[in-house]
Amino acid sequence: MRAILFSIPLGVCANFGCSEAPGPPFEPRANVKELMVSIVDPAADVLWDSVGTVISEEEGVVEWYPKTDEEWAAVRNSAVVIMESGNLLMMGGRARDNGAWMELSRGMIDAGAAALEAAESKDPDAVFAVGEQIYLACDRCHGLYWIDDKDRGRIRETPASQRH
């Protein structure tokens, strides 16, 4: 009896075709450059500027890092922004291809997740170290897909065969 009940839904799917429900009707409005200027760059700057050391003859060693809960919250929030920006870059008309673009966007997600972990542990050394991971995630993508910056000569067009 159980075998018959189990096979009924399978038969219905076979006869009428079962498919996954369509995803949410996302409606990306900002282009990649706008995301970079408005969301990613400011968040990365908060992370990069939150921890540092300067050594000078006049002042000696000057170190800074978040000290209050509010300062750590700003670092944490920026890490979340970086992490989720990778997802925003994979949406709709923003994704340049389904290969390197997706891999590099996932690299941004991973870098943001590492930054989030460092911020939640309130570890200045870890925040400093993850700054490099964020920089490399950004730089790798810029090396392939730099948009609207003729002075750098790094504009790359997606080959027609890779456009979807």
N, CA, C and O atoms as a DFTB+ gen file, in Angstrom:
656 C
 N C O
     1  1       0.816      -1.197       0.000
     2  2       0.000       0.000       0.000
     3  2       0.854       1.253       0.000
     4  3       0.580       2.206      -0.729
     5  1       1.902       1.244       0.832
     6  2       2.786       2.418       0.882
     7  2       3.467       2.660      -0.451
     8  3       3.633       3.807      -0.865
     9  1       3.865       1.586      -1.128
    10  2       4.521       1.721      -2.426
    11  2       3.592       2.370      -3.436
    12  3       4.038       3.161      -4.268
    13  1       2.310       2.050      -3.376
    14  2       1.342       2.648      -4.292
    15  2       1.174       4.133      -3.995
    16  3       1.163       4.955      -4.911
    17  1       1.042       4.482      -2.704
    18  2       0.889       5.899      -2.328
    19  2       2.119       6.718      -2.711
    20  3       1.998       7.870      -3.130
    21  1       3.294       6.126      -2.566
    22  2       4.530       6.822      -2.921
    23  2       4.621       7.035      -4.427
    24  3       5.134       8.058      -4.882
    25  1       4.131       6.080      -5.192
    26  2       4.265       6.173      -6.644
    27  2       3.248       7.107      -7.277
    28  3       3.446       7.546      -8.410
    29  1       2.173       7.421      -6.584
    30  2       1.164       8.328      -7.150
    31  2       1.752       9.704      -7.453
    32  3       1.563      10.197      -8.564
    33  1       2.474      10.365      -6.495
    34  2       3.060      11.666      -6.840
    35  2       4.062      11.573      -7.980
    36  3       4.168      12.497      -8.787
    37  1       4.806      10.459      -8.058
    38  2       5.761      10.304      -9.151
    39  2       5.034      10.204     -10.488
    40  3       5.483      10.765     -11.488
    41  1       3.906       9.485     -10.501
    42  2       3.127       9.366     -11.716
    43  2       2.532      10.696     -12.144
    44  3       2.494      11.005     -13.335
    45  1       2.074      11.477     -11.194
    46  2       1.524      12.801     -11.502
    47  2       2.605      13.675     -12.119
    48  3       2.366      14.357     -13.115
    49  1       3.800      13.652     -11.525
    50  2       4.906      14.449     -12.072
    51  2       5.273      13.981     -13.469
    52  3       5.550      14.798     -14.347
    53  1       5.277      12.687     -13.678
    54  2       5.642      12.173     -14.998
    55  2       4.610      12.567     -16.045
    56  3       4.969      12.885     -17.179
    57  1       3.331      12.549     -15.678
    58  2       2.272      12.872     -16.637
    59  2       2.121      14.365     -16.893
    60  3       1.869      14.778     -18.025
    61  1       2.268      15.160     -15.876
    62  2       1.991      16.587     -16.016
    63  2       3.231      17.459     -15.969
    64  3       3.153      18.659     -16.231
    65  1       4.357      16.884     -15.644
    66  2       5.603      17.641     -15.596
    67  2       5.714      18.463     -14.327
    68  3       4.971      19.424     -14.129
    69  1       6.627      18.086     -13.489
    70  2       6.890      18.853     -12.274
    71  2       8.163      19.641     -12.495
    72  3       9.157      19.113     -12.993
    73  1       8.127      20.854     -12.137
    74  2       9.335      21.667     -12.222
    75  2       9.432      22.494     -10.955
    76  3       8.459      22.682     -10.225
    77  1      10.625      22.976     -10.724
    78  2      10.818      23.825      -9.555
    79  2      10.060      25.119      -9.758
    80  3       9.928      25.614     -10.877
    81  1       9.571      25.650      -8.669
    82  2       8.887      26.939      -8.740
    83  2       9.895      27.996      -9.178
    84  3      11.060      27.935      -8.785
    85  1       9.474      28.946      -9.972
    86  2      10.415      29.986     -10.391
    87  2      10.896      30.785      -9.183
    88  3      10.188      30.926      -8.186
    89  1      12.093      31.294      -9.299
    90  2      12.658      32.084      -8.212
    91  2      11.935      33.411      -8.049
    92  3      11.067      33.756      -8.850
    93  1      12.291      34.142      -7.025
    94  2      11.661      35.444      -6.810
    95  2      11.924      36.377      -7.990
    96  3      12.952      36.266      -8.657
    97  1      11.016      37.274      -8.239
    98  2      11.185      38.194      -9.377
    99  2      12.136      39.337      -9.026
   100  3      11.709      40.479      -8.855
   101  1      13.431      39.018      -8.919
   102  2      14.414      40.050      -8.617
   103  2      14.398      41.104      -9.708
   104  3      14.140      40.807     -10.874
   105  1      14.671      42.315      -9.324
   106  2      14.674      43.410     -10.277
   107  2      15.885      44.298     -10.022
   108  3      15.744      45.398      -9.488
   109  1      17.079      43.829     -10.400
   110  2      18.270      44.649     -10.175
   111  2      18.134      45.998     -10.874
   112  3      17.768      46.057     -12.048
   113  1      18.423      47.058     -10.171
   114  2      18.320      48.403     -10.735
   115  2      19.682      49.052     -10.938
   116  3      19.909      49.734     -11.937
   117  1      20.581      48.839      -9.994
   118  2      21.909      49.453     -10.088
   119  2      22.804      48.588     -10.968
   120  3      22.707      47.361     -10.948
   121  1      23.677      49.234     -11.742
   122  2      24.631      48.467     -12.527
   123  2      25.854      48.160     -11.657
   124  3      25.919      48.589     -10.505
   125  1      26.808      47.427     -12.199
   126  2      27.971      46.999     -11.427
   127  2      28.760      48.205     -10.919
   128  3      29.175      48.230      -9.761
   129  1      28.966      49.188     -11.765
   130  2      29.726      50.368     -11.340
   131  2      29.032      51.078     -10.176
   132  3      29.687      51.515      -9.230
   133  1      27.706      51.189     -10.252
   134  2      26.967      51.824      -9.156
   135  2      27.075      51.021      -7.873
   136  3      27.191      51.602      -6.794
   137  1      27.038      49.684      -7.967
   138  2      27.230      48.855      -6.777
   139  2      28.610      49.084      -6.169
   140  3      28.755      49.196      -4.952
   141  1      29.614      49.153      -7.032
   142  2      30.978      49.356      -6.537
   143  2      31.103      50.693      -5.809
   144  3      31.628      50.755      -4.698
   145  1      30.627      51.741      -6.433
   146  2      30.772      53.091      -5.872
   147  2      29.927      53.278      -4.616
   148  3      30.374      53.895      -3.649
   149  1      28.715      52.750      -4.630
   150  2      27.764      53.030      -3.556
   151  2      27.787      52.037      -2.409
   152  3      27.451      52.381      -1.276
   153  1      28.182      50.807      -2.700
   154  2      28.066      49.759      -1.683
   155  2      29.409      49.118      -1.350
   156  3      29.828      49.120      -0.193
   157  1      30.079      48.574      -2.352
   158  2      31.274      47.772      -2.096
   159  2      32.444      48.634      -1.621
   160  3      33.040      48.349      -0.582
   161  1      32.777      49.686      -2.371
   162  2      33.922      50.527      -1.988
   163  2      33.785      51.114      -0.578
   164  3      34.732      51.028       0.204
   165  1      32.635      51.709      -0.227
   166  2      32.532      52.241       1.136
   167  2      32.691      51.174       2.219
   168  3      33.311      51.421       3.253
   169  1      32.128      49.984       1.977
   170  2      32.250      48.914       2.973
   171  2      33.694      48.440       3.085
   172  3      34.194      48.215       4.187
   173  1      34.365      48.289       1.940
   174  2      35.767      47.871       1.971
   175  2      36.624      48.917       2.675
   176  3      37.525      48.571       3.439
   177  1      36.349      50.191       2.422
   178  2      37.117      51.246       3.081
   179  2      36.960      51.201       4.600
   180  3      37.929      51.422       5.327
   181  1      35.756      50.917       5.082
   182  2      35.559      50.800       6.534
   183  2      36.438      49.689       7.081
   184  3      37.101      49.867       8.102
   185  1      36.449      48.551       6.414
   186  2      37.273      47.429       6.876
   187  2      38.760      47.769       6.821
   188  3      39.486      47.559       7.793
   189  1      39.209      48.294       5.680
   190  2      40.631      48.591       5.530
   191  2      41.093      49.691       6.473
   192  3      42.232      49.663       6.940
   193  1      40.235      50.651       6.758
   194  2      40.620      51.774       7.614
   195  2      40.415      51.500       9.102
   196  3      40.791      52.326       9.934
   197  1      39.828      50.357       9.451
   198  2      39.491      50.099      10.850
   199  2      40.677      49.665      11.697
   200  3      40.653      49.809      12.919
   201  1      41.708      49.136      11.063
   202  2      42.862      48.610      11.787
   203  2      44.120      49.046      11.056
   204  3      44.184      48.981       9.828
   205  1      45.123      49.491      11.809
   206  2      46.369      49.859      11.157
   207  2      47.460      50.251      12.135
   208  3      47.229      50.397      13.335
   209  1      48.642      50.414      11.595
   210  2      49.817      50.824      12.363
   211  2      50.639      51.765      11.499
   212  3      50.884      51.499      10.322
   213  1      51.057      52.864      12.101
   214  2      51.971      53.789      11.436
   215  2      53.158      53.995      12.367
   216  3      52.995      54.228      13.565
   217  1      54.353      53.905      11.796
   218  2      55.574      54.139      12.567
   219  2      56.250      55.361      11.972
   220  3      56.565      55.396      10.783
   221  1      56.468      56.363      12.816
   222  2      57.132      57.574      12.339
   223  2      58.119      58.055      13.386
   224  3      58.025      57.693      14.559
   225  1      59.072      58.879      12.949
   226  2      60.051      59.438      13.881
   227  2      59.391      60.378      14.870
   228  3      59.764      60.415      16.042
   229  1      58.409      61.138      14.401
   230  2      57.774      62.137      15.266
   231  2      56.888      61.519      16.343
   232  3      56.943      61.908      17.509
   233  1      56.064      60.542      15.929
   234  2      55.077      60.010      16.860
   235  2      55.370      58.586      17.313
   236  3      54.659      58.064      18.172
   237  1      56.379      57.954      16.770
   238  2      56.671      56.571      17.117
   239  2      55.653      55.638      16.498
   240  3      55.242      55.826      15.353
   241  1      55.244      54.632      17.255
   242  2      54.280      53.643      16.773
   243  2      52.873      54.092      17.157
   244  3      52.567      54.289      18.332
   245  1      52.038      54.246      16.156
   246  2      50.632      54.596      16.390
   247  2      49.782      53.480      15.793
   248  3      49.842      53.196      14.597
   249  1      48.991      52.858      16.659
   250  2      48.110      51.797      16.210
   251  2      46.662      52.212      16.435
   252  3      46.344      52.933      17.381
   253  1      45.791      51.739      15.545
   254  2      44.371      51.967      15.761
   255  2      43.604      50.704      15.413
   256  3      44.005      49.922      14.551
   257  1      42.500      50.530      16.104
   258  2      41.607      49.392      15.891
   259  2      40.311      49.706      16.620
   260  3      40.291      50.568      17.498
   261  1      39.240      49.028      16.274
   262  2      37.969      49.290      16.955
   263  2      38.079      48.983      18.446
   264  3      38.654      47.972      18.847
   265  1      37.527      49.858      19.238
   266  2      37.595      49.668      20.691
   267  2      36.210      49.537      21.326
   268  3      36.050      48.843      22.330
   269  1      35.221      50.196      20.749
   270  2      33.875      50.162      21.329
   271  2      32.999      49.158      20.576
   272  3      33.328      48.727      19.471
   273  1      31.899      48.807      21.189
   274  2      30.942      47.920      20.511
   275  2      30.424      48.556      19.220
   276  3      30.204      47.867      18.225
   277  1      30.234      49.868      19.246
   278  2      29.748      50.564      18.051
   279  2      30.775      50.503      16.921
   280  3      30.409      50.308      15.762
   281  1      32.049      50.669      17.249
   282  2      33.094      50.587      16.226
   283  2      33.185      49.177      15.650
   284  3      33.341      49.008      14.440
   285  1      33.088      48.167      16.510
   286  2      33.108      46.784      16.025
   287  2      31.866      46.488      15.186
   288  3      31.939      45.739      14.212
   289  1      30.726      47.072      15.560
   290  2      29.495      46.870      14.781
   291  2      29.661      47.443      13.372
   292  3      29.169      46.856      12.408
   293  1      30.337      48.565      13.245
   294  2      30.569      49.150      11.916
   295  2      31.423      48.218      11.060
   296  3      31.160      48.053       9.869
   297  1      32.437      47.613      11.657
   298  2      33.287      46.666      10.927
   299  2      32.472      45.434      10.547
   300  3      32.555      44.945       9.420
   301  1      31.696      44.947      11.489
   302  2      30.855      43.777      11.234
   303  2      29.865      44.068      10.101
   304  3      29.724      43.263       9.180
   305  1      29.192      45.196      10.165
   306  2      28.213      45.549       9.134
   307  2      28.869      45.646       7.757
   308  3      28.288      45.223       6.758
   309  1      30.059      46.195       7.706
   310  2      30.766      46.308       6.425
   311  2      31.150      44.930       5.895
   312  3      31.131      44.698       4.686
   313  1      31.496      44.024       6.793
   314  2      31.810      42.659       6.375
   315  2      30.577      41.993       5.757
   316  3      30.683      41.302       4.744
   317  1      29.422      42.201       6.362
   318  2      28.180      41.647       5.815
   319  2      27.899      42.243       4.440
   320  3      27.479      41.534       3.526
   321  1      28.131      43.538       4.294
   322  2      27.911      44.193       2.998
   323  2      28.818      43.583       1.934
   324  3      28.362      43.290       0.828
   325  1      30.088      43.389       2.254
   326  2      31.024      42.773       1.303
   327  2      30.542      41.369       0.946
   328  3      30.497      40.996      -0.226
   329  1      30.188      40.609       1.953
   330  2      29.756      39.232       1.746
   331  2      28.529      39.178       0.831
   332  3      28.521      38.418      -0.138
   333  1      27.521      39.950       1.114
   334  2      26.295      39.916       0.332
   335  2      26.447      40.594      -1.032
   336  3      25.665      40.326      -1.944
   337  1      27.430      41.454      -1.176
   338  2      27.671      42.085      -2.478
   339  2      28.066      41.060      -3.522
   340  3      27.758      41.227      -4.702
   341  1      28.739      40.014      -3.107
   342  2      29.053      38.940      -4.045
   343  2      27.787      38.347      -4.644
   344  3      27.748      38.035      -5.834
   345  1      26.757      38.191      -3.828
   346  2      25.476      37.700      -4.334
   347  2      24.839      38.710      -5.282
   348  3      24.288      38.334      -6.317
   349  1      24.913      39.984      -4.929
   350  2      24.339      41.019      -5.799
   351  2      25.003      41.023      -7.170
   352  3      24.348      41.275      -8.181
   353  1      26.299      40.746      -7.201
   354  2      27.021      40.737      -8.473
   355  2      26.626      39.555      -9.354
   356  3      26.819      39.603     -10.569
   357  1      26.080      38.501      -8.763
   358  2      25.684      37.327      -9.534
   359  2      24.268      37.428     -10.088
   360  3      23.839      36.559     -10.847
   361  1      23.544      38.467      -9.720
   362  2      22.142      38.580     -10.116
   363  2      21.961      39.143     -11.519
   364  3      22.729      39.980     -11.995
   365  1      20.913      38.646     -12.153
   366  2      20.371      39.228     -13.372
   367  2      21.376      39.714     -14.378
   368  3      22.331      39.011     -14.709
   369  1      21.167      40.900     -14.859
   370  2      21.994      41.481     -15.900
   371  2      23.373      41.912     -15.442
   372  3      24.158      42.394     -16.259
   373  1      23.694      41.759     -14.183
   374  2      25.021      42.176     -13.713
   375  2      26.098      41.147     -14.041
   376  3      27.237      41.511     -14.330
   377  1      25.748      39.885     -13.998
   378  2      26.733      38.828     -14.216
   379  2      27.206      38.860     -15.664
   380  3      26.399      38.811     -16.592
   381  1      28.501      38.941     -15.844
   382  2      29.067      39.008     -17.197
   383  2      29.147      37.636     -17.845
   384  3      29.087      37.525     -19.069
   385  1      29.282      36.585     -17.034
   386  2      29.315      35.225     -17.564
   387  2      29.031      34.270     -16.414
   388  3      28.920      34.688     -15.261
   389  1      28.915      32.999     -16.733
   390  2      28.641      31.984     -15.707
   391  2      29.893      31.250     -15.271
   392  3      29.800      30.254     -14.554
   393  1      31.048      31.710     -15.681
   394  2      32.309      31.068     -15.328
   395  2      33.086      31.874     -14.305
   396  3      32.798      31.842     -13.109
   397  1      34.074      32.596     -14.803
   398  2      34.972      33.346     -13.924
   399  2      34.218      34.373     -13.078
   400  3      34.543      34.572     -11.907
   401  1      33.217      35.023     -13.667
   402  2      32.471      36.042     -12.903
   403  2      31.862      35.430     -11.645
   404  3      31.958      36.004     -10.560
   405  1      31.246      34.280     -11.795
   406  2      30.604      33.620     -10.649
   407  2      31.647      33.176      -9.628
   408  3      31.444      33.321      -8.423
   409  1      32.754      32.638     -10.107
   410  2      33.821      32.204      -9.203
   411  2      34.396      33.391      -8.427
   412  3      34.625      33.300      -7.221
   413  1      34.622      34.482      -9.113
   414  2      35.178      35.665      -8.458
   415  2      34.169      36.290      -7.497
   416  3      34.552      36.799      -6.444
   417  1      32.903      36.256      -7.846
   418  2      31.866      36.759      -6.935
   419  2      31.810      35.906      -5.671
   420  3      31.625      36.421      -4.568
   421  1      31.969      34.609      -5.844
   422  2      32.019      33.724      -4.670
   423  2      33.254      34.024      -3.816
   424  3      33.217      33.893      -2.592
   425  1      34.343      34.425      -4.468
   426  2      35.532      34.845      -3.717
   427  2      35.236      36.052      -2.841
   428  3      35.748      36.158      -1.727
   429  1      34.409      36.963      -3.345
   430  2      34.020      38.120      -2.538
   431  2      33.158      37.678      -1.361
   432  3      33.308      38.191      -0.252
   433  1      32.266      36.738      -1.598
   434  2      31.435      36.209      -0.516
   435  2      32.325      35.584       0.557
   436  3      32.128      35.828       1.747
   437  1      33.296      34.783       0.142
   438  2      34.201      34.137       1.098
   439  2      35.026      35.156       1.872
   440  3      35.214      35.014       3.080
   441  1      35.518      36.183       1.185
   442  2      36.304      37.226       1.851
   443  2      35.443      37.962       2.870
   444  3      35.893      38.241       3.981
   445  1      34.211      38.275       2.494
   446  2      33.301      38.933       3.433
   447  2      32.987      38.056       4.628
   448  3      32.899      38.545       5.754
   449  1      32.816      36.754       4.392
   450  2      32.547      35.830       5.497
   451  2      33.734      35.761       6.454
   452  3      33.550      35.694       7.670
   453  1      34.942      35.778       5.915
   454  2      36.140      35.781       6.766
   455  2      36.223      37.080       7.560
   456  3      36.600      37.077       8.732
   457  1      35.870      38.181       6.918
   458  2      35.869      39.473       7.619
   459  2      34.814      39.486       8.722
   460  3      35.043      40.025       9.804
   461  1      33.666      38.893       8.441
   462  2      32.607      38.818       9.449
   463  2      33.081      38.021      10.658
   464  3      32.855      38.422      11.799
   465  1      33.731      36.903      10.409
   466  2      34.256      36.085      11.509
   467  2      35.286      36.871      12.329
   468  3      35.278      36.818      13.558
   469  1      36.162      37.594      11.646
   470  2      37.178      38.391      12.345
   471  2      36.531      39.494      13.174
   472  3      36.943      39.748      14.306
   473  1      35.515      40.150      12.609
   474  2      34.842      41.231      13.334
   475  2      34.081      40.691      14.534
   476  3      34.098      41.295      15.607
   477  1      33.417      39.559      14.357
   478  2      32.655      38.992      15.471
   479  2      33.563      38.515      16.595
   480  3      33.160      38.502      17.757
   481  1      34.782      38.124      16.256
   482  2      35.726      37.717      17.300
   483  2      36.457      38.917      17.904
   484  3      37.220      38.782      18.860
   485  1      36.202      40.101      17.320
   486  2      36.831      41.353      17.774
   487  2      38.352      41.209      17.832
   488  3      38.999      41.584      18.810
   489  1      38.890      40.658      16.761
   490  2      40.314      40.390      16.652
   491  2      40.947      41.341      15.637
   492  3      40.836      41.112      14.432
   493  1      41.606      42.402      16.099
   494  2      42.195      43.370      15.164
   495  2      43.189      42.750      14.187
   496  3      43.226      43.134      13.018
   497  1      43.993      41.798      14.649
   498  2      44.964      41.156      13.759
   499  2      44.258      40.388      12.641
   500  3      44.698      40.411      11.492
   501  1      43.169      39.711      12.984
   502  2      42.417      38.971      11.974
   503  2      41.747      39.926      10.983
   504  3      41.695      39.637       9.788
   505  1      41.236      41.055      11.468
   506  2      40.635      42.054      10.569
   507  2      41.697      42.589       9.619
   508  3      41.449      42.741       8.423
   509  1      42.871      42.873      10.149
   510  2      43.965      43.364       9.302
   511  2      44.322      42.330       8.240
   512  3      44.476      42.667       7.066
   513  1      44.454      41.075       8.652
   514  2      44.846      40.013       7.724
   515  2      43.791      39.792       6.643
   516  3      44.139      39.570       5.483
   517  1      42.525      39.849       6.998
   518  2      41.471      39.600       6.019
   519  2      41.356      40.764       5.026
   520  3      40.774      40.614       3.952
   521  1      41.907      41.904       5.388
   522  2      41.936      43.020       4.435
   523  2      42.619      42.633       3.141
   524  3      42.204      43.063       2.065
   525  1      43.661      41.827       3.235
   526  2      44.358      41.354       2.035
   527  2      43.452      40.434       1.216
   528  3      43.426      40.524      -0.012
   529  1      42.715      39.559       1.882
   530  2      41.818      38.654       1.173
   531  2      40.754      39.447       0.410
   532  3      40.413      39.105      -0.722
   533  1      40.239      40.495       1.027
   534  2      39.248      41.340       0.355
   535  2      39.887      42.050      -0.830
   536  3      39.311      42.096      -1.916
   537  1      41.076      42.602      -0.620
   538  2      41.769      43.288      -1.706
   539  2      41.996      42.342      -2.891
   540  3      41.750      42.714      -4.039
   541  1      42.459      41.134      -2.617
   542  2      42.735      40.186      -3.694
   543  2      41.462      39.765      -4.416
   544  3      41.468      39.597      -5.636
   545  1      40.366      39.595      -3.672
   546  2      39.089      39.253      -4.311
   547  2      38.681      40.360      -5.280
   548  3      38.233      40.084      -6.392
   549  1      38.838      41.598      -4.857
   550  2      38.494      42.735      -5.714
   551  2      39.442      42.821      -6.910
   552  3      39.007      42.975      -8.052
   553  1      40.727      42.721      -6.635
   554  2      41.727      42.914      -7.688
   555  2      41.644      41.829      -8.765
   556  3      41.827      42.119      -9.948
   557  1      41.373      40.604      -8.373
   558  2      41.263      39.521      -9.359
   559  2      40.121      39.798     -10.335
   560  3      40.252      39.585     -11.540
   561  1      39.019      40.266      -9.804
   562  2      37.874      40.569     -10.670
   563  2      38.176      41.791     -11.541
   564  3      37.885      41.793     -12.737
   565  1      38.754      42.816     -10.945
   566  2      39.080      44.014     -11.721
   567  2      40.043      43.693     -12.849
   568  3      39.974      44.306     -13.915
   569  1      40.939      42.743     -12.632
   570  2      41.900      42.373     -13.661
   571  2      41.241      41.812     -14.910
   572  3      41.795      41.913     -16.005
   573  1      40.058      41.220     -14.751
   574  2      39.358      40.644     -15.902
   575  2      38.219      41.514     -16.416
   576  3      37.936      41.536     -17.614
   577  1      37.567      42.229     -15.506
   578  2      36.299      42.861     -15.868
   579  2      36.245      44.361     -15.571
   580  3      35.152      44.905     -15.412
   581  1      37.368      45.030     -15.493
   582  2      37.344      46.461     -15.155
   583  2      36.433      47.186     -16.135
   584  3      36.548      47.008     -17.348
   585  1      35.542      47.988     -15.616
   586  2      34.534      48.644     -16.441
   587  2      34.716      50.154     -16.395
   588  3      34.904      50.728     -15.323
   589  1      34.661      50.798     -17.558
   590  2      34.632      52.262     -17.675
   591  2      35.855      52.959     -17.097
   592  3      35.710      53.967     -16.406
   593  1      37.037      52.460     -17.357
   594  2      38.235      53.138     -16.888
   595  2      39.306      53.012     -17.961
   596  3      40.246      52.229     -17.829
   597  1      39.155      53.786     -19.015
   598  2      40.062      53.700     -20.156
   599  2      41.506      54.021     -19.791
   600  3      42.425      53.521     -20.440
   601  1      41.727      54.839     -18.770
   602  2      43.089      55.206     -18.388
   603  2      43.908      54.008     -17.922
   604  3      45.129      53.991     -18.081
   605  1      43.255      53.023     -17.356
   606  2      43.980      51.850     -16.876
   607  2      44.175      50.822     -17.969
   608  3      45.007      49.926     -17.833
   609  1      43.430      50.934     -19.042
   610  2      43.588      50.009     -20.143
   611  2      43.203      48.589     -19.819
   612  3      43.707      47.656     -20.444
   613  1      42.312      48.401     -18.844
   614  2      41.964      47.048     -18.434
   615  2      40.519      46.693     -18.756
   616  3      39.964      45.764     -18.170
   617  1      39.914      47.414     -19.668
   618  2      38.538      47.086     -20.024
   619  2      38.552      45.784     -20.801
   620  3      39.306      45.629     -21.762
   621  1      37.728      44.867     -20.389
   622  2      37.622      43.593     -21.074
   623  2      36.174      43.417     -21.496
   624  3      35.266      43.594     -20.684
   625  1      35.955      43.080     -22.721
   626  2      34.610      42.777     -23.202
   627  2      34.386      41.292     -23.049
   628  3      35.295      40.495     -23.282
   629  1      33.182      40.914     -22.658
   630  2      32.824      39.515     -22.592
   631  2      32.618      39.023     -24.016
   632  3      31.818      39.605     -24.749
   633  1      33.315      37.969     -24.431
   634  2      33.108      37.436     -25.781
   635  2      31.652      37.071     -25.997
   636  3      30.982      36.599     -25.079
   637  1      31.160      37.287     -27.206
   638  2      29.756      36.999     -27.527
   639  2      29.388      35.561     -27.185
   640  3      28.252      35.282     -26.800
   641  1      30.347      34.647     -27.325
   642  2      30.064      33.234     -27.043
   643  2      29.792      32.979     -25.558
   644  3      29.203      31.957     -25.206
   645  1      30.220      33.905     -24.680
   646  2      30.013      33.724     -23.251
   647  2      28.837      34.532     -22.718
   648  3      28.483      34.387     -21.547
   649  1      28.225      35.372     -23.535
   650  2      27.087      36.171     -23.079
   651  2      25.855      35.296     -23.012
   652  3      25.620      34.458     -23.882
   653  1      25.074      35.501     -21.973
   654  2      23.837      34.709     -21.815
   655  2      22.655      35.612     -21.720
   656  3      21.527      35.139     -21.584
